[in-house]
Amino acid sequence: MNTMNTMIRPAVSLFVLLTVVTGVVYPLAVTGVAKAAFPHQAEGSLIVKQGKVIGSSLIGQNFIEPKYFWGRPSATGPMPYNASGSGGSNQGPLNPALVEAVKGRIDALKAADPGNALPVPIDLVSTSASGLDPHISIAAAQYQAARVARVRGLSNEAVHAAITRHSEGRLFGLLGEARVNVLELNLELDQTLAH
């Protein structure tokens, strides 16, 4: 019994100590450093307009009106871009449901802009792994530019200039692809280019 007490007491003490260090002290320290060094990112990269949070630059939003650029389709449920339901559809390339979904998305894009002869970029008809992607490729933005310009009564040049202003290059010049943040681009169109 005495031997057991001498073994249990250090084990429990070590458990409590590590719980406090790794469960309280370390998270508070990391959060404090993050808030001091990167305050915008530590708060979720929220976009605030007129004192109201309208979204995050890290999570896509479901734009469906023709005057807006549309993001990647989202496979989250029960609604698109649901952060608590993040995940892909897990449908393989031979799955008939995926083939039908892609065909439907292509048809919707062509119906929204029947005169557009450009090839449909893959990211406008396929979901991302998370279902929350806030970006589209430069090609996807350019594909939609004529529709957005026409519906808003803007010149193609003004819309392409907005795309250029919101284009982001590869991370460290190496990782990923050039992209456009859809929410930020649509906000500029609403606020500075609105007629």
C-alpha positions in Angstrom: 0.0 0.0 0.0 2.8 2.4 0.9 4.5 1.6 -2.4 1.3 2.4 -4.3 1.0 5.8 -2.6 4.5 6.7 -3.5 3.8 5.8 -7.1 0.4 7.4 -7.4 1.2 10.8 -5.7 3.9 11.7 -8.3 1.8 10.5 -11.2 -1.2 12.6 -10.1 1.0 15.6 -9.4 2.6 15.3 -12.8 -0.8 14.9 -14.4 -2.1 18.1 -12.7 1.1 20.0 -13.5 1.0 19.0 -17.2 -2.7 19.8 -17.4 -2.2 23.3 -16.1 0.9 23.9 -18.3 -0.5 22.4 -21.6 -4.2 23.1 -21.0 -4.0 26.6 -19.5 -0.6 28.3 -19.5 0.5 27.4 -23.1 -2.9 28.2 -24.8 -3.1 31.5 -23.0 0.5 32.4 -24.0 0.0 31.4 -27.6 -3.3 33.3 -27.8 -1.7 36.4 -26.2 1.3 36.4 -28.6 -1.1 35.8 -31.6 -3.3 38.7 -30.5 -0.3 41.0 -30.0 1.5 40.1 -33.2 -1.4 39.3 -35.6 -4.6 40.9 -34.1 -6.7 40.7 -37.2 -5.9 37.1 -38.0 -6.2 36.0 -34.3 -9.8 37.3 -34.3 -10.8 35.3 -37.4 -9.9 37.7 -40.1 -13.3 39.3 -39.8 -14.5 41.9 -42.2 -16.5 44.6 -40.4 -18.5 47.3 -42.2 -20.3 50.1 -40.3 -19.8 48.2 -37.0 -21.3 45.0 -38.3 -19.4 41.8 -39.0 -20.3 40.8 -42.6 -18.0 37.8 -43.0 -14.5 36.5 -42.8 -11.8 36.6 -45.5 -11.1 33.0 -44.6 -14.6 31.5 -45.2 -16.6 31.6 -48.4 -20.1 33.0 -48.7 -22.9 31.9 -50.9 -23.3 34.6 -53.5 -26.1 33.7 -56.0 -27.2 37.0 -57.6 -25.8 37.6 -61.1 -24.3 41.0 -60.1 -21.8 39.1 -57.8 -18.8 37.0 -58.5 -19.7 33.4 -57.4 -17.3 31.3 -55.3 -16.5 27.7 -55.5 -19.5 25.4 -54.8 -19.7 24.2 -51.2 -20.6 20.6 -50.2 -21.3 21.5 -46.6 -24.7 20.9 -45.1 -27.3 21.8 -44.3 -26.4 25.1 -46.0 -23.4 26.1 -48.2 -20.3 27.4 -46.4 -21.4 26.1 -43.1 -18.2 26.1 -41.0 -19.5 23.6 -38.5 -20.1 21.1 -41.3 -16.8 21.6 -43.1 -15.9 18.8 -45.5 -16.0 17.6 -49.0 -18.6 15.4 -50.7 -16.2 12.5 -50.8 -17.7 11.6 -54.2 -15.2 9.9 -56.6 -14.8 11.0 -60.3 -16.9 8.1 -61.5 -19.8 8.7 -59.1 -22.9 9.5 -61.2 -24.1 12.0 -58.5 -20.8 14.0 -58.9 -21.1 14.0 -62.7 -24.7 15.2 -62.5 -23.8 17.9 -60.0 -21.0 19.2 -62.2 -23.2 19.2 -65.3 -25.8 21.1 -63.3 -23.3 23.7 -62.3 -22.0 24.1 -65.8 -25.6 24.6 -67.1 -26.2 27.2 -64.4 -23.1 29.1 -65.4 -24.0 29.0 -69.0 -27.6 30.1 -68.3 -26.4 33.1 -66.3 -24.1 34.2 -69.2 -25.2 32.5 -72.4 -22.8 34.5 -74.6 -19.7 33.5 -72.7 -17.6 31.3 -74.9 -14.7 30.9 -72.5 -14.0 27.4 -71.1 -15.6 26.9 -67.6 -12.8 26.9 -65.0 -12.8 23.7 -62.9 -13.1 25.5 -59.6 -16.5 27.0 -60.5 -18.0 23.5 -60.9 -16.1 21.4 -58.2 -16.1 21.8 -54.5 -13.1 22.2 -52.4 -12.0 19.7 -49.7 -13.2 21.9 -46.9 -16.3 23.3 -48.6 -15.4 26.7 -47.2 -12.9 28.0 -49.8 -13.1 31.8 -50.0 -11.1 32.1 -53.1 -11.5 31.4 -56.8 -8.8 31.2 -59.5 -8.0 34.2 -61.6 -9.5 32.3 -64.6 -12.7 31.8 -62.6 -12.9 35.5 -61.9 -12.2 36.4 -65.5 -14.8 34.0 -66.7 -17.5 35.8 -64.6 -16.2 39.4 -65.3 -18.4 40.1 -68.4 -21.6 39.0 -66.6 -20.8 41.1 -63.5 -19.9 44.1 -65.7 -23.1 43.8 -67.8 -25.5 43.3 -64.8 -23.9 46.2 -62.9 -23.6 48.5 -65.9 -19.8 48.8 -65.5 -17.1 48.6 -68.1 -15.2 45.3 -68.5 -12.0 47.3 -67.8 -13.3 48.5 -64.4 -14.3 45.0 -63.4 -10.9 43.5 -64.6 -9.1 46.2 -62.6 -11.0 45.2 -59.5 -10.0 41.6 -60.1 -6.4 42.6 -60.4 -6.5 44.7 -57.1 -7.9 41.6 -55.3 -5.6 39.1 -56.8 -3.2 37.3 -54.5 -0.1 35.5 -55.7 1.3 32.1 -54.6 2.2 31.8 -51.0 6.0 32.6 -50.7 5.9 32.7 -54.5 5.9 28.9 -54.5 2.8 27.4 -52.9 -0.7 27.2 -54.3 -2.1 29.2 -57.3 -2.9 32.8 -57.9 -6.4 33.5 -56.5 -9.0 36.1 -55.8 -10.9 36.5 -52.5 -14.6 36.5 -53.6 -16.0 38.4 -50.6 -13.5 41.2 -50.8 -14.0 41.6 -54.5 -17.8 41.7 -54.2 -17.5 44.2 -51.3 -15.5 46.6 -53.5 -18.0 46.2 -56.3 -20.8 47.1 -53.9 -19.1 50.0 -52.3 -16.8 51.7 -54.7 -18.0 50.7 -58.2 -21.8 50.8 -57.5 -23.9 53.0 -59.7 
